[in-house]
Amino acid sequence: MDSSCPAFGVNVASDGFVVDVHSLYAWLGKLRDKRDARGLRYSLVTVLVLVVLAKLAGEDRLAGIAEWVKHRAAFLAEALGWSKKSSPHRSTYSRVLGWAVDVAEFERLVSAFFAAQSKAGRSILVSLDGKTLRGSIPAGETRGLHLLAAYLCDEGWVLMQVAVGNKENEISAAPRVLGSLDLRGKVVTGDALLAQRGLSTQVVDGGGDYLWTVKGNQEGLADDIAVHFELAPLAKGCCPRPVPFPTARSVDKGHGRLECRTLQVSSALRGYLEWPYAEQIFKLERHTRRLKDGKETSQVVYGITSLTTEEASPRRLLTLVRKHWQIENGLHYRRDETLREDWCHLRIGQTQQAMAIINNLVLGLLLRGRCRNVPQARRFYAAHLEKAIRLIYHA
């Protein structure tokens, strides 16, 4: 425990306060403040903590965050050890997030904070997927800030997230993400866009395995896999009955629909496909029936993996393929629909990217505590602000 960390000292009362050195507060205190130290009224860590607290309590826009803090200034001054019972103006939040924070350093620090937690990083599945922040798209244009994230699905936090430059795409940005991660023992999943030979080699050379879905962007590979499953192999001796592929099935009911998944696996093309470290291919059929009117839809997806038959049975592959989409449902959907990320039109400096990092941080804090209903958790912290403060100030 420490009561006198210099990084916290701009607006802290003279008698200081006690903070856990392993807490989020202490980690945020390590961030370099790019502002001139002369005349500062609020330290960088204070502003960031206020934003996180307001986000935990249900506020999403900077105007709402500033007003939320203003109405609780007296309580927060006592709880956070402020020297004055004042609160930052909305413009202060914009300037701090836009110019005072080094977003690359902020991203690394948030990742390091979660990695330092007890039992962190033990799960194996790492999902790669990108997201465009629609609120960052200028009027009359079609392109805005696009972020590529590596998400630890079973633990609910982002290992690394990078901005995709204007002259690159997810394919060229992905090596930067993977290069920053310890891939030993991990299984990296991604959609068809990321099914690239170079990325496959990078993952396996880094000690991990890959599992990609495959579509028309790799025409030769997709065609070979599709033909293989359509023309079922015959047993030795030209038995007239086709040899069945190893298969796993699952049936789920929820959200007003019944979904059946059937995954077939084959290792027969190992050594035939010109794809690095390829061990198995698979065909996934999804059949969905809407319960209210009986409408049915079907979809077929093909894929490839470096996992051997001993490392991944059809059942395990089916589980891994399904878990990949947790990055959409557990991260991107929550950022959009719950934290209203795409509705925030922020134009100052790197404010939009800094807020995206904070959104990842807030979701990681909640999901680390096994929360599954994020709106419900935010209502709880809005009513029990002292518990939200404890979440930040104590390890």
C-alpha positions in Angstrom: 0.0 0.0 0.0 1.2 3.5 -0.7 -0.1 6.9 0.3 2.1 9.3 -1.7 2.5 8.5 -5.4 3.7 11.6 -7.3 1.6 10.8 -10.3 -1.6 11.4 -8.3 -0.6 14.7 -6.7 -2.1 17.5 -8.8 -5.5 17.7 -7.2 -5.1 15.4 -4.1 -5.5 16.7 -0.6 -2.3 17.4 1.3 -2.8 14.5 3.8 -2.9 12.1 0.8 -4.9 8.8 0.8 -4.3 5.1 0.7 -4.3 3.2 -2.6 -3.5 -0.4 -3.4 -0.3 -0.5 -5.5 -1.8 -3.3 -7.6 -5.1 -1.5 -8.2 -6.3 -0.1 -11.5 -5.8 3.4 -10.0 -2.2 2.6 -9.5 -1.8 1.2 -13.0 -3.4 4.3 -14.5 -1.1 6.5 -12.5 1.8 5.1 -14.6 0.5 6.8 -17.7 2.6 9.7 -19.0 0.7 13.0 -19.1 1.5 14.8 -22.4 0.2 18.2 -21.0 2.4 20.9 -19.7 2.5 20.5 -15.9 2.1 24.2 -15.3 -1.4 25.2 -14.3 -2.9 21.7 -14.3 -6.0 21.5 -12.0 -6.7 17.8 -12.5 -4.2 15.0 -12.8 -4.4 12.6 -15.7 -5.3 9.6 -13.5 -8.1 11.6 -11.8 -9.8 12.4 -15.1 -9.5 8.8 -16.3 -10.9 7.4 -13.1 -13.8 9.8 -13.3 -14.6 8.6 -16.8 -14.4 5.0 -15.8 -16.6 5.5 -12.8 -19.2 7.3 -14.8 -19.1 4.6 -17.5 -19.6 1.9 -14.8 -22.6 3.9 -13.5 -24.3 4.1 -16.9 -23.0 7.3 -18.6 -21.7 7.1 -22.1 -21.3 10.6 -23.6 -18.7 13.1 -22.4 -21.4 15.7 -21.6 -23.3 13.2 -19.5 -20.0 12.1 -17.8 -19.2 15.7 -16.9 -22.7 16.3 -15.5 -22.7 13.1 -13.6 -19.4 14.0 -11.9 -20.6 17.6 -11.2 -23.7 16.3 -9.3 -21.5 14.0 -7.2 -18.5 16.4 -6.7 -18.8 16.5 -2.9 -19.1 12.8 -2.5 -16.2 12.1 -4.9 -14.0 14.7 -3.4 -14.2 12.9 0.0 -14.0 9.4 -1.5 -11.1 10.2 -3.9 -9.2 12.6 -1.6 -9.6 15.7 -3.6 -8.3 19.0 -2.3 -11.3 20.9 -3.7 -14.9 20.0 -4.2 -14.9 21.0 -7.9 -15.2 18.9 -11.0 -13.7 19.0 -14.5 -15.5 20.8 -17.3 -16.6 18.8 -20.3 -13.9 20.4 -22.4 -11.3 19.1 -20.0 -12.3 15.5 -20.6 -12.1 16.1 -24.4 -8.7 17.7 -24.2 -7.3 15.0 -21.8 -8.6 12.1 -23.9 -7.7 13.8 -27.2 -4.2 15.1 -26.5 -2.9 14.2 -23.0 -3.1 10.4 -23.4 -0.7 8.4 -25.5 -3.2 5.8 -26.8 -0.6 3.2 -27.7 0.8 3.5 -24.1 -2.7 3.4 -22.7 -3.6 0.3 -24.7 -0.4 -1.5 -23.5 -1.1 -0.5 -19.9 -4.7 -1.7 -19.8 -3.6 -5.0 -21.3 -0.8 -5.3 -18.7 -3.2 -4.5 -15.9 -5.5 -7.4 -16.8 -2.6 -9.7 -17.5 -1.3 -9.1 -14.0 -4.6 -10.3 -12.4 -4.9 -13.6 -10.6 -5.4 -16.5 -13.1 -5.4 -14.2 -16.1 -4.4 -15.4 -19.5 -5.0 -19.1 -18.7 -7.7 -19.6 -21.3 -6.5 -20.6 -24.8 -8.8 -19.0 -27.4 -7.8 -15.7 -28.9 -10.3 -14.2 -31.4 -9.2 -11.6 -33.9 -11.8 -9.2 -35.4 -12.1 -5.6 -36.5 -14.6 -2.9 -35.8 -15.2 0.5 -37.4 -16.3 3.3 -35.0 -19.2 4.7 -36.9 -19.2 7.9 -34.8 -15.7 8.7 -36.2 -16.8 8.8 -39.8 -16.7 12.4 -41.1 -19.8 13.7 -42.9 -19.8 12.8 -46.5 -17.1 10.1 -46.1 -17.3 6.4 -45.7 -14.2 5.6 -43.7 -13.6 6.2 -40.0 -11.4 4.9 -37.3 -11.1 1.1 -37.6 -9.7 -1.0 -34.7 -8.5 -4.6 -34.8 -8.7 -6.4 -31.5 -7.4 -9.7 -30.1 -9.9 -10.8 -27.5 -9.5 -13.5 -24.8 -13.0 -14.9 -25.2 -13.3 -17.0 -22.0 -12.0 -14.1 -19.8 -13.7 -11.1 -21.4 -10.7 -8.8 -21.9 -8.8 -7.4 -24.8 -5.2 -8.6 -25.1 -4.3 -5.9 -27.7 -6.0 -3.5 -30.0 -4.5 -1.4 -32.8 -5.8 1.2 -35.2 -5.8 0.2 -38.8 -4.2 2.9 -40.8 -5.8 4.7 -43.8 -3.4 3.0 -46.2 -3.7 -0.5 -44.7 -6.3 -3.1 -43.8 -6.9 -5.8 -41.2 -4.6 -8.2 -43.1 -1.6 -5.8 -42.8 -2.5 -4.8 -39.3 -2.9 -8.3 -37.9 0.9 -9.1 -37.8 1.3 -6.1 -35.4 -1.3 -7.5 -33.1 0.0 -11.0 -33.2 3.6 -9.8 -32.8 2.7 -8.2 -29.4 1.2 -11.4 -28.0 2.6 -14.5 -26.4 1.0 -17.1 -28.6 2.4 -20.2 -26.9 -0.5 -22.6 -26.2 -3.1 -20.3 -27.7 -5.5 -21.0 -30.6 -6.0 -17.9 -32.7 -9.3 -17.7 -34.6 -10.5 -15.3 -37.3 -12.9 -14.8 -40.1 -12.2 -15.5 -43.8 -10.4 -12.2 -44.3 -7.7 -13.2 -42.0 -7.2 -16.7 -43.5 -3.8 -15.8 -44.9 -0.7 -17.9 -45.3 1.6 -15.3 -43.7 -0.6 -15.0 -40.6 -0.9 -18.8 -40.3 2.9 -19.1 -40.4 3.3 -16.4 -37.8 0.9 -18.0 -35.4 2.4 -21.5 -35.5 6.0 -20.2 -35.5 5.0 -18.2 -32.4 4.0 -21.4 -30.6 0.2 -21.3 -31.2 -2.3 -22.8 -33.6 -4.8 -21.2 -36.0 -8.4 -21.8 -36.9 -9.7 -19.9 -39.8 -13.0 -19.9 -41.8 -12.4 -19.9 -45.5 -14.3 -18.1 -48.3 -13.7 -16.8 -51.8 -10.8 -14.6 -50.9 -8.8 -17.9 -51.0 -10.5 -19.4 -54.0 -8.2 -22.4 -54.6 -8.3 -23.4 -50.9 -12.1 -22.9 -50.6 -12.7 -24.9 -53.7 -10.5 -27.8 -52.6 -12.2 -28.0 -49.2 -15.7 -27.8 -50.7 -15.0 -30.4 -53.4 -13.5 -32.8 -50.8 -16.6 -32.7 -48.6 -19.0 -32.9 -51.6 -17.2 -36.0 -53.0 -17.1 -38.2 -49.9 -14.1 -40.6 -49.9 -14.6 -44.3 -50.5 -13.2 -47.0 -48.2 -10.3 -49.2 -49.3 -11.4 -51.7 -51.9 -13.8 -49.3 -53.5 -16.6 -50.0 -51.1 -19.8 -48.5 -52.6 -20.8 -46.9 -49.4 -18.9 -43.6 -48.6 -16.8 -43.4 -45.4 -18.5 -40.9 -43.1 -16.5 -37.9 -41.9 -16.0 -37.5 -38.1 -18.9 -35.3 -37.1 -20.1 -33.3 -34.1 -23.6 -31.8 -33.7 -25.2 -29.3 -31.3 -28.7 -27.9 -30.9 -29.5 -24.7 -29.1 -32.7 -22.9 -28.4 -32.8 -19.2 -27.6 -33.6 -15.7 -28.8 -36.8 -17.0 -30.4 -35.0 -19.6 -32.6 -33.8 -23.1 -32.8 -30.3 -23.5 -34.2 -28.7 -26.8 -35.3 -25.0 -27.0 -36.1 -23.3 -30.0 -37.8 -19.5 -29.9 -38.2 -17.7 -32.5 -40.3 -13.9 -32.8 -40.1 -11.2 -34.4 -42.4 -7.5 -34.7 -42.2 -7.2 -36.4 -45.6 -5.9 -33.3 -47.4 -3.0 -32.9 -45.0 0.1 -32.5 -47.2 -2.0 -31.9 -50.3 -3.1 -28.4 -49.6 -0.5 -25.7 -50.2 -1.2 -24.1 -46.9 1.4 -23.8 -44.0 0.9 -26.2 -41.1 -2.5 -27.3 -42.3 -3.7 -30.4 -40.4 -7.5 -30.5 -40.6 -10.3 -29.0 -42.7 -13.9 -28.7 -41.7 -17.4 -28.1 -43.0 -19.9 -26.4 -40.7 -23.6 -26.4 -41.6 -26.0 -24.1 -39.6 -29.7 -24.7 -39.8 -31.9 -22.1 -38.1 -35.7 -22.2 -37.6 -37.5 -19.1 -36.2 -40.0 -20.3 -33.7 -42.8 -17.7 -34.2 -43.3 -18.4 -37.9 -41.2 -21.4 -38.7 -39.0 -19.6 -41.2 -35.9 -21.6 -41.9 -32.4 -20.5 -43.0 -29.3 -22.5 -43.8 -25.6 -21.6 -44.1 -22.5 -23.6 -45.0 -19.0 -22.5 -43.8 -15.7 -24.1 -44.5 -12.5 -23.8 -42.5 -8.9 -24.9 -41.9 -6.8 -25.4 -38.8 -3.3 -26.4 -37.7 -4.7 -28.4 -34.8 -4.2 -32.1 -35.3 -6.8 -34.8 -34.8 -5.2 -35.6 -31.4 -5.4 -32.0 -30.3 -8.9 -31.2 -31.5 -11.8 -33.6 -32.0 -14.8 -32.6 -34.0 -16.6 -31.7 -30.8 -13.8 -29.4 -29.7 -13.5 -27.7 -33.1 -17.2 -27.0 -33.1 -16.9 -25.4 -29.7 -13.9 -23.3 -30.8 -15.6 -22.1 -34.0 -18.7 -21.1 -32.0 -16.7 -19.3 -29.3 -14.9 -17.2 -31.9 -18.1 -15.1 -32.3 -17.9 -14.1 -28.7 -15.8 -11.2 -29.9 -18.8 -10.0 -31.8 -21.4 -10.7 -29.1 -19.4 -10.2 -26.0 -17.2 -7.2 -27.0 -18.3 -5.3 -30.1 -22.1 -5.7 -29.6 -21.7 -4.5 -26.0 -19.6 -1.6 -27.0 -22.2 -0.5 -29.5 -25.5 -1.3 -27.9 -24.7 -1.0 -24.2 -21.9 1.5 -24.1 -23.2 3.4 -27.1 -19.8 3.7 -28.7 -21.0 4.4 -32.2 -23.3 7.1 -31.1 -20.4 9.2 -29.6 -19.2 11.7 -32.2 -15.8 12.8 -30.9 -13.5 14.8 -33.1 -10.7 16.1 -30.8 -7.4 14.4 -31.4 -7.5 10.7 -30.5 -10.6 11.0 -28.2 -12.5 8.3 -30.1 -9.7 5.7 -29.8 -9.1 6.6 -26.1 -12.8 6.1 -25.4 -12.7 2.7 -27.2 -9.9 1.6 -24.8 -11.9 2.8 -21.8 -14.9 0.8 -23.1 -12.7 -2.3 -23.3 -11.5 -1.6 -19.8 -15.0 -1.2 -18.4 -16.2 -4.4 -20.0 -13.1 -6.2 -18.8 -13.7 -5.0 -15.2 -17.3 -6.2 -15.3 -16.7 -9.5 -17.1 -13.7 -10.4 -14.9 -16.2 -10.5 -12.1 -18.3 -13.0 -14.0 -20.9 -10.5 -14.9 -23.0 -11.5 -17.9 -25.7 -8.8 -17.9 -23.7 -5.6 -18.4 -26.7 -3.2 -18.2 -27.8 -4.8 -14.9 -24.3 -4.5 -13.5 -24.1 -0.8 -14.5 -27.4 -0.1 -12.7 -25.9 -1.8 -9.6 -22.8 0.4 -9.6 -24.9 3.5 -10.2 -26.8 2.7 -7.0 -23.6 1.5 -5.1 -20.9 4.0 -6.1 -18.7 3.0 -3.2 -18.4 -0.5 -4.7 -17.5 1.0 -8.1 -14.7 3.1 -6.4 -13.5 -0.1 -4.7 -13.3 -1.8 -8.0 -10.8 0.8 -9.2 -8.9 1.5 -6.0 -8.3 -2.1 -4.7 -6.8 -5.0 -6.5 
